[in-house]
């Protein structure tokens, strides 16, 4: 004969192995969310200390964003120390890099532009005594993914850089 037990209150079935898996998944979700938040604050998805870079090679300095968004405006700024060249300054940008971007504007406008097989050469008039020459390339990414490029002085130093374009 079976003995019936009398329980007062609500009776709920428990599945402890399932509950432990659920708690583990919940903890993993909290950790992933926290890591994404920290990555965002650090600049992985936009403005922050990880997002901007400014490598320098000799008299040439490049300022750019490591992470950009597809079809959003992007700016590359090249700074060349004074006294690097004579009357003209010849600055080039990797042609393969520029093929993945729509070039909106160059400030100041180059005096002359030449297409070479592997690069585009821009010629600027040097202004003696005015300090460093700053050239700003206003671009718009046309493809998502990892992009690498080079900027350099004709017959001089080269800076290599890498960007990731978010879709």
N, C-alpha and C positions, 0 to 999 in steps of 0.2 A: 504494500500500500504506500502510495506517495503522500508525502506530507506537504501541504500547501503552506506557503509562508505569506503572511499578511504584511504588505508594505503600505505605509501611508505616504502620500505625496505622489509626485510625478515619477514615472518609471521611464528611463531613457537607456537605450542600448549603447554600449561603448565599444569603440573599435580603437584601442590604444595604438596599434601599429600604424593605422591610417592617420591618427591624430599626430603622432610623432613625425611622420612624413610631411604633414601639413605645416607643422611648426618649423621644420627645417626649410621648406620652400619659402615660408614667410620671412625667415631670417635672411635667406639668400636674396630675396627681393629687396629687403631693407638695405643690405650691403651694396647691391648693384645700384640702387637709387642714390645712395650716399656717394658712391664712386662717380656716378654721372654728374651729380651736383658739384663735387670737388673739381672734376675735369672742366665743367663749364665755368666755374669761378677762376680756374687757372688760365682759361683762354682757349681751350681746345675747340670751342664752338664759336668763337668770336673774340671780342675785346678782352684782354687780360695779359698777364705777363708771358704766357707761352705763345701768344698769337703774333707778336711783333718780333722782327729780327732786324739787325743792322750790321751785317758782316763788313769788314774792311780789309782791303788788300792794297797796301802802299797808299797812294794818294786818292784811291777810289773807295767810296763808301756807298752801300746800297741799303735803303730802308724799304721793307715790304712786310706784308702779312703772310704768315705761314698757312693760315686757314682762311679761305675765301668762299663765297657762295656763288653758285652758277647764276650768270646774268646779272650779278650785283656789281656796282662800281668798285674798282680796285685801283690803288695808286702805288706805283713804283717810283721812288725818289732816288736819283743818283746824284751824289755830291762829289765833286772833283776839287781837290785842294788847289789853291792858286799857284801859278808859276809852273804848271805841269807841261804846258806846251807854249808855242810861240803865239802867233796871231789867231790860229784856229785850233779848236779842240775837236778831235774825231772820237766819238763815242759810238760803240756798236752794241746791239742786242741780238741774241740768238734768234735766228729766223724760225726755227722749229717751235720755240716757245711762243713767239708772236702769232703763229698760225692758229693756236688754240685760243687766242684772245682777239677781241675787236678793239683796235686802237682808236680811242675817242679823240684824244688831244695830247700834244706835247707842249709843255710850257717850260722855258721859252721855245718858240717855234725854231726848228733848225734852219740854218741858211741853205743847206743842201742835204739831200738824202740819196743814198746809193744802195741798190740791191746787189748783194754779193751772194754767191751760192749757199753759204751757210750762215750768213748774218745780214743785218740791215745796218748800214753805217750812217750816222747822223753827224753833220758838221756844224759847229757853233763858233761864233766869233768870241774870242776870249776878251774879257774886259779887264785890263790891267788895274790892279789896286782895288778891285771891288770885292775881294775876298773869294771864297769858294764858289764855283759854279754849281747851281742846283738845277737839275733837269727833272721834271715830273712827267711821268707817263701815266695818263689816265686810261685805264683798260676796263674791259668787260669780258669775263670768262665765257667761252662758248662751248665748253665741254667739261664734264665732271671727271674727277679722278686726280691722280697724282701728276704733277707737272714739274719739270725741272728746266732751268734756263741758265744763261750766262750773260753777263754784262761786262764790257771791257773797254779799255782805251786802245785805239789802233796802235799796234807796236808796243803795247805796255801791259799793265796789270789786268787781271780778269777776276771777277767774282762769280762763283757758282752758287745757285740757290735752288730751293725746292719748295713747292706750294702744294696744298691739297685743296681741290675745289669740291665743296659739298654740293650734292644735287639739289 
